[in-house]
Amino acid sequence: MYDVIVVGAGPAGSTAAKTLAEKGRKVLLAERAKMPRYKSCSGQLIQKTLDLVERYFGEPVPLSTMCKPTENRGVILTDDRGNTFRFEQSGRNVWRSSFDKWLADKAAAAGAEVVEEMAALACEQRSDAVTVTLKSGDHIYAEQARYIVDCEGVTGTLKRKLTGQEPEYITTYQTYNQGSIALDPHFFYAWLQPLLSQYDAWFNVKDGQLVLGVSVRDGERTNEYFVRFIAYMQEKHGLRIEKRLKEDRWLLHRVRPGCPIDHGVGRVLFAGETAGFLNPMGEGVSSAIESGHLLGEAMEAHFDDPKAVLSAYATAARPLQDYMKRQWHLVSAMSDAFGDMKI
Ligand SMILES: Cc1cc2nc3c(=O)[nH]c(=O)nc-3n(C[C@H](O)[C@H](O)[C@H](O)COP(=O)(O)OP(=O)(O)OC[C@H]3O[C@@H](n4cnc5c(N)ncnc54)[C@H](O)[C@@H]3O)c2cc1C
């Protein structure tokens, strides 16, 4: 019997696993992919994320996880009327595969049993424990734990089964390219004009590769928006693509007005994107780390009382939810597409 089974070794899961393991809890961190695993992400760590990593992991984000330019100097945002705003702030540019592996290694060093290529398929709650069905290779078996921390990211299979909720998603599509452009590679750029995307379109640079992406509500129209975005970038910013190196399609949690958060059901608690945490322009690593840590602390403080865990976690995470609401409120003034996110 484990004290806690954490599902998913993204930033939320590794932080929760580390927080609990270093308090002496017996923790299994199950990750369905082989590590280091790919995660579609711009890999921009804002200052808040860097501070959280130092606070909870005891050292700065290491250079080995970063790509060039290693420094991100902020976001340059173009609103839906074409006005440009510059938000300067020092951050870092990482490959998520390396960064997430580093976080998982930290959880292992704190005493968590980290097992890759192990997927959680389902879970069943009793009053005193939870049974989780796990799949490792062809082997399907059950494990018991006092709690599950569900950090599966955007898809949240366990959460869907437990709550019966069918989440709404935003589809993201981005390509990595060899080429040139007349934009400063130290910044992350986002465009909110409705012609270019149904959410945002973005540009950033990773190890010399030009990354261009769009996000849309209606996944079938991805290509149409992407083609228009590329034409816009060619005309406005001198984009020249010599070779397309890679592409990926992913999902983002669609944040609803009021930024609702699902903290958990009984002995199954949610953190990170599974709980619904996600800031505008798809910034989610800071809230994944913070919610994972807050959940670990709440669990440790009230281990024998699941109701008290849920309530303490919801209270501790309220400032994080309020921060998220303020961020979305800011964006609501920049684009009619986010008008319903006004506080
Ligand atoms: C295109 C794009 C760009 C983004 N850019 C940024 C950015 O620049 N900066 C930023 O801060 N955020 C960015 N984000 C958001 C960020 O990636 C997420 O919010 C963040 O990764 C959420 O962390 P998490 O730990 O909740 O989930 P994840 O990082 O998604 O981790 C979930 C983990 O759970 C595993 N898993 C899933 N199901 C199971 C299962 N059943 N059993 C076992 N394991 C399972 C997955 O393999 C994965 O490793 C971006 C997102 C997208 C799509």
The ligand as an SDF file (V2000), in Angstrom:
LIG
                    3D

 53 58  0  0  0  0  0  0  0  0999 V2000
    1.6560   24.6430  -27.5560 C   0  0  0  0  0  0  0  0  0  0  0  0
    1.7950   24.8720  -26.0790 C   0  0  0  0  0  0  0  0  0  0  0  0
    2.7030   25.8210  -25.6300 C   0  0  0  0  0  0  0  0  0  0  0  0
    2.8580   26.0450  -24.2530 C   0  0  0  0  0  0  0  0  0  0  0  0
    3.8000   26.9370  -23.8390 N   0  0  0  0  0  0  0  0  0  0  0  0
    4.0050   27.1490  -22.5190 C   0  0  0  0  0  0  0  0  0  0  0  0
    5.0530   28.0040  -22.0780 C   0  0  0  0  0  0  0  0  0  0  0  0
    5.8320   28.5460  -22.8680 O   0  0  0  0  0  0  0  0  0  0  0  0
    5.2130   28.1900  -20.7370 N   0  0  0  0  0  0  0  0  0  0  0  0
    4.3790   27.5990  -19.8270 C   0  0  0  0  0  0  0  0  0  0  0  0
    4.5200   27.8520  -18.6210 O   0  0  0  0  0  0  0  0  0  0  0  0
    3.3920   26.7640  -20.2270 N   0  0  0  0  0  0  0  0  0  0  0  0
    3.2090   26.4940  -21.5440 C   0  0  0  0  0  0  0  0  0  0  0  0
    2.2290   25.6190  -21.9490 N   0  0  0  0  0  0  0  0  0  0  0  0
    1.3560   24.9960  -20.9450 C   0  0  0  0  0  0  0  0  0  0  0  0
    2.0840   23.9060  -20.1820 C   0  0  0  0  0  0  0  0  0  0  0  0
    2.7100   23.0340  -21.0980 O   0  0  0  0  0  0  0  0  0  0  0  0
    1.1000   23.1080  -19.2950 C   0  0  0  0  0  0  0  0  0  0  0  0
    0.1870   23.9770  -18.6580 O   0  0  0  0  0  0  0  0  0  0  0  0
    1.8710   22.3430  -18.2380 C   0  0  0  0  0  0  0  0  0  0  0  0
    2.7090   21.3860  -18.8590 O   0  0  0  0  0  0  0  0  0  0  0  0
    0.9200   21.6430  -17.2760 C   0  0  0  0  0  0  0  0  0  0  0  0
    1.6800   20.8520  -16.4020 O   0  0  0  0  0  0  0  0  0  0  0  0
    1.0360   19.5330  -15.7710 P   0  0  0  0  0  0  0  0  0  0  0  0
    2.0590   18.9700  -14.8750 O   0  0  0  0  0  0  0  0  0  0  0  0
   -0.3010   19.8640  -15.2400 O   0  0  0  0  0  0  0  0  0  0  0  0
    0.7820   18.5570  -17.0110 O   0  0  0  0  0  0  0  0  0  0  0  0
    1.7680   17.9890  -18.1330 P   0  0  0  0  0  0  0  0  0  0  0  0
    2.9910   18.7940  -18.2290 O   0  0  0  0  0  0  0  0  0  0  0  0
    0.9340   17.8510  -19.3590 O   0  0  0  0  0  0  0  0  0  0  0  0
    2.1730   16.5680  -17.5990 O   0  0  0  0  0  0  0  0  0  0  0  0
    1.2390   15.5210  -17.5410 C   0  0  0  0  0  0  0  0  0  0  0  0
    2.0060   14.2170  -17.5400 C   0  0  0  0  0  0  0  0  0  0  0  0
    1.1090   13.1470  -17.2560 O   0  0  0  0  0  0  0  0  0  0  0  0
    1.3860   12.0460  -18.1030 C   0  0  0  0  0  0  0  0  0  0  0  0
    0.1500   11.2540  -18.1630 N   0  0  0  0  0  0  0  0  0  0  0  0
   -1.0190   11.6070  -18.7530 C   0  0  0  0  0  0  0  0  0  0  0  0
   -1.9490   10.6590  -18.5460 N   0  0  0  0  0  0  0  0  0  0  0  0
   -1.3590    9.6860  -17.8000 C   0  0  0  0  0  0  0  0  0  0  0  0
   -1.8170    8.4470  -17.2810 C   0  0  0  0  0  0  0  0  0  0  0  0
   -3.0820    8.0370  -17.4470 N   0  0  0  0  0  0  0  0  0  0  0  0
   -0.9400    7.6780  -16.5790 N   0  0  0  0  0  0  0  0  0  0  0  0
    0.3570    8.0950  -16.3680 C   0  0  0  0  0  0  0  0  0  0  0  0
    0.8350    9.2690  -16.8770 N   0  0  0  0  0  0  0  0  0  0  0  0
   -0.0140   10.0490  -17.5620 C   0  0  0  0  0  0  0  0  0  0  0  0
    1.7900   12.7020  -19.4100 C   0  0  0  0  0  0  0  0  0  0  0  0
    2.5520   11.8330  -20.2260 O   0  0  0  0  0  0  0  0  0  0  0  0
    2.6170   13.8920  -18.8950 C   0  0  0  0  0  0  0  0  0  0  0  0
    3.9790   13.5540  -18.7170 O   0  0  0  0  0  0  0  0  0  0  0  0
    2.0550   25.3430  -23.3150 C   0  0  0  0  0  0  0  0  0  0  0  0
    1.1350   24.3920  -23.7670 C   0  0  0  0  0  0  0  0  0  0  0  0
    1.0140   24.1440  -25.1380 C   0  0  0  0  0  0  0  0  0  0  0  0
    0.0530   23.0910  -25.6060 C   0  0  0  0  0  0  0  0  0  0  0  0
  1  2  1  0
  2  3  1  0
  2 52  2  0
  3  4  2  0
  4  5  1  0
  4 50  1  0
  5  6  2  0
  6  7  1  0
  6 13  1  0
  7  8  2  0
  7  9  1  0
  9 10  1  0
 10 11  2  0
 10 12  1  0
 12 13  2  0
 13 14  1  0
 14 15  1  0
 14 50  1  0
 15 16  1  0
 16 17  1  0
 16 18  1  0
 18 19  1  0
 18 20  1  0
 20 21  1  0
 20 22  1  0
 22 23  1  0
 23 24  1  0
 24 25  2  0
 24 26  1  0
 24 27  1  0
 27 28  1  0
 28 29  2  0
 28 30  1  0
 28 31  1  0
 31 32  1  0
 32 33  1  0
 33 34  1  0
 33 48  1  0
 34 35  1  0
 35 36  1  0
 35 46  1  0
 36 37  1  0
 36 45  1  0
 37 38  2  0
 38 39  1  0
 39 40  1  0
 39 45  2  0
 40 41  1  0
 40 42  2  0
 42 43  1  0
 43 44  2  0
 44 45  1  0
 46 47  1  0
 46 48  1  0
 48 49  1  0
 50 51  2  0
 51 52  1  0
 52 53  1  0
M  END
$$$$
